[in-house]
Amino acid sequence: MGKKKNELIKVIPLGGVGEIGKNMTVIEVDEEIFIIDSGLMFPENEMLGIDIVIPDISYLVENKDRIKGIFLTHGHEDAIGSLGYILRQVKAPVYGTKLTLALAKMRLREENVREEVKYYTVHSNSRLRFDGVEVTFFRTTHSIPDSVGVAIHTSEGAIVHTGEFKFDQAATGAYEPDIGKMAQLGKEGVFLLLSDSTEAERPGYTTSEEVIARQLSDAFHSAKGRIIVASFASNLIRVQQVFDAAYENGRKIATSGKSIQRVNDIAMKLGYLTVQEDVLISLQDIHKYPEDEVVILTTGLQGEPIEALQKMAKGANKHVKIKEGDTVLITATPSPGLEVLMAKTVDLLARAGANVLTGSRKVHVSGHGSQEDLKLMLNLMKPRYFIPIQGEYRMLTSHAKLAAKVGIPEEHIFIPEKGDVIEYKNGKMQMSAKVPAGNVLIDGIGVGDVGNIVLRDRKLLSQDGIFIVVITLSKKHRRIVSGPEIISRGFVYVRESEKLMEQSTTLITNTVEKNMAGESFDWSSIKQDIKDQLNSFLFEKTKRRPMILPIIMEV
């Protein structure tokens, strides 16, 4: 319980609502700010050329002196992926479990983050004291071990953030949930629950990992040739099951992809991943073993496995090429926007002669709780107020309906958008304001230098191409010295469109001469006139609108 009466409580989701990934929730208690998770999101289809997407933290930068810490719930990209970018602007201590911090530090090293960062390792029995609140933790079951929920204890009761979770009766060790602790929190009084909504539309319970382990072992037993398993690098429970299934069926494992090797090394070193002796072999040595003794565990860039499989199917991978007789197990749900790529990849694999097993064959299950899991969490916590987080809008509304079914009054349920401020003051909870929030796009080493205008230009270029006009003028003699020269890329094939090019050249020449015949003229008005005239002409002739770029030089 907090030491003093708390006057003002605010909850601000900066990411993870209305989308999958990019989790970041800001909780303010009086003057203290607590940040839960700092994740990234993979780009949507229309974000052309973008590598990753992170939250807009303008609000945190403005209030950085009030930040008490960043609390990480687990080690997946959607919880730790933007930490390096945030720490460059906000100096705050980072709290997380042993494995989560190890993965976060690895990521910061890869990004060359040189800032001095204070790390504090927590576990399910840790209790942290701040000026107005205490913070405790409870273990949850997810697809990566050492996952925790966070409870911020105020004078009104606990604000509980579940992190990403499911309930699995077969979960043991580092995956075993603290159900007793969750029930105790509910007994003591949960003021507000923020809960994972990713699978809120799926009825029933999420299938137990024990079922998946059996199915994987059976699939390994039935496979005649090589086995290629595609998994997210940080889905450690699936990686462990693959290691176990390989050992049970007398097979050796080679890993393909730097991210999966790095994550595995850290997990093995800390004791979260166990591998039987002599099971692991080098990817370069797979040809030394009979094909029915080989398993290749693969993942791709950013730990995304689908693109890695596609390269293998096309023969573009240096070490592994899919061939007749291979069995491919896809133990991953594609990130939003990659569903089409997934379908095309399965098709390519089938063309290459592989037998493909996907999630429909029970070789994969979600790391998130389905409707009955979510109801169980709501019943354990018995919160006064409820905010669904971590999901697209339809998932949040589905979760809100579940909360109403288990007895939470509808006026106590809030479905937020990014940047909404949900404020509790003078005994009343309401949406009070909005802070800057949205997407910061990372392209190469550029952070936020690609905005909507650049994306619009990229989209335009990808759709109708570019039409460049180069012309040299003499201002003194008011005449064209050379040109116009036309360069077309992605619009029409110039050699087969000579008539169109000749007509365009005549139009540009007439437009320029008309402008120079006036009493006064300037380059910008000539450029604009060329753009307007060409735009109308080219659309009339081709029904396309290329990006028109006039370049005027003066002698």
Order of alpha helices (4+ residues) and beta strands (2+ residues): beta-beta-beta-beta-alpha-beta-alpha-alpha-beta-alpha-beta-beta-beta-beta-beta-alpha-beta-alpha-beta-alpha-beta-alpha-beta-alpha-beta-alpha-beta-alpha-beta-alpha-beta-beta-beta-beta-alpha-beta-beta-alpha-alpha-beta
